[in-house]
Amino acid sequence: MKPILAMIVVGLTPRHLGPLTPRLLALAREGAMVPLRTVTPAVTCAVQASFMTGLTPREHGIVGNGWLFRDQMEVMLWRQSNRLVEGEKIWEAAKRRDASFTCANMFWWYNMASRHDFGVTPRPIYKADGRKLPDCYTVPAGLRDRLTERLGPFPLFQFWGPATTIASTRWIAEATKLVMAENDPTLTLAYLPHLDYDLQRFGPDETHPAVRKSLSEIDTVAGDLAEAARAGGRSVVVLSEYGITKVDRPIPINRALRAAGLLAVREEDGGELLDPTVSKAFAVADHQIAHVYVSDPALQPKVREVLQGLPGIERVYDAADKHSLDLDHPRSGELVAMADARSWFTYYYWTDDRRAPDFAQTVEIHRKPGYDPVELFLDPKISSPKLAIGKRLLLRKLGFRALMDVIPLDASLVKGSHGRITDRPEDGPLIIADRADLLRTRTITALDVKPLLLDAIFA
């Protein structure tokens, strides 16, 4: 068996390979690079599930970063259990071929309740007093202690949110090096998300200083990781899940459904909460795609009419044509709305910001019934953000409850999004291999990644 490192550099496109990414460019020139045709929706959980199974969302069931769990009538995003992913995973297929095969999953999603041998994934500690402490979950359990002792606690608050920096991605890369050196897995899967965040904040324009800085930073971290892997006798494959495109039009899909009398809310302590149990229709917004759940089939024509009247919606898919997206799975909405290239969907459902729920202005990925990229920004209305955050942290340290409500409610701040297939391959994802023989064809899809890696290991 030939050991492999497969790392995801999120948001990396063929257009990014150049002076700002010299080490990734050198890797591509030494081996090969081709554009990658991704799946719909082009979002993290769905694409990674296709990478690990070689299946479409119709087959593996990961129809987005989240969906309505119909048995519980709750919207849940960013679940962790690998048992949600249907189909044979790459490590299961490899173990069938050779029982001595081992796999390390370093932050690829659906990391828990899995049969891989080594795994690390974000897992905060939620204290009874409301505090959220940085931490991670590992398999085996003792790996967490080894990584924390060597690298410090996983920098959770720099992994997502307005304080995001290269530090969390660097921690993942260093943890991956440690696992490769000490455990020698046959297949190592690593997830390096840093570039994605500034591309959403500022758009894909490489002239923006923050984007240029992020490209340079991720090139350094990914280059170092590739160098360590190759020094240990591994081949290296670099993947990206999707390309980020410039957007300037948020689509308030749930507010439109509410205005049409289809979405219902309930009031709790002065704030409004989406109520899926009595709503006739509502959307789970996920970047440039939205699953729209409709309680009564007879209402679908009305819901479709509402959606088709919204600027920015390119197309609405129903049961008859969801098959063309490979999204005809029971977890999908009765309707699926796709944004055009310059638009994306907000989850907002309230019509007065004074009635927004208390979590709306916090980083709260598990309570919001949809993806919220505005969590990457600090509220510009706060005159002294560091002072405001420091005050809240001090109150928490003293034992008081303090809401970290520093996130704005202004969707126009977001300049980059993804989810639909990009119009041009150079703006979409890619695959790089340091061995040119691994990329013999000029057309590679997300479904080809699993067999490609298996062939690289066992050929």
Salt bridges, closest charged atoms under 4 A:
GLU30 OE2 - ARG230 NH2 2.35
GLU86 OE2 - HIS329 NE2 3.39
GLU88 OE2 - ARG96 NE 2.62
GLU88 OE1 - LYS450 NZ 3.72
ASP117 OD2 - LYS95 NZ 2.87
ASP129 OD2 - ARG131 NE 2.78
ASP135 OD2 - ARG144 NH2 2.69
ASP145 OD1 - ARG144 NH1 3.99
GLU174 OE2 - LYS177 NZ 2.96
GLU182 OE1 - ARG146 NE 3.00
GLU182 OE2 - ARG150 NH1 3.00
ASP184 OD1 - ARG234 NH2 2.98
ASP198 OD1 - ARG201 NH1 2.67
GLU206 OE2 - ARG15 NH1 2.99
GLU217 OE1 - HIS194 NE2 2.84
GLU217 OE2 - LYS213 NZ 2.61
ASP224 OD1 - ARG23 NH1 2.59
GLU227 OE1 - ARG23 NH2 3.06
ASP248 OD1 - ARG342 NE 2.79
GLU267 OE1 - ARG355 NH2 2.64
GLU268 OE2 - ARG266 NH2 3.01
GLU272 OE1 - ARG258 NH1 2.75
GLU272 OE2 - ARG355 NE 3.65
ASP286 OD1 - HIS287 ND1 2.93
GLU314 OE2 - ARG420 NH2 2.87
ASP318 OD2 - ARG304 NH2 2.96
ASP321 OD2 - ARG315 NH2 3.10
ASP326 OD1 - ARG58 NH2 2.61
ASP328 OD1 - ARG58 NE 2.61
ASP328 OD2 - HIS323 ND1 2.88
GLU334 OE2 - ARG70 NH1 3.05
ASP340 OD2 - ARG249 NH2 2.68
ASP352 OD2 - ARG354 NH2 2.88
ASP353 OD1 - ARG255 NH2 3.78
ASP372 OD2 - LYS368 NZ 2.70
GLU375 OE2 - LYS368 NZ 2.84
ASP405 OD1 - ARG392 NE 2.95
ASP423 OD1 - ARG420 NH1 3.38
GLU426 OE2 - ARG424 NE 3.78
ASP427 OD1 - ARG15 NE 2.93
ASP427 OD2 - ARG424 NH2 2.88
ASP434 OD2 - ARG230 NE 3.11
ASP437 OD2 - ARG435 NH2 3.16
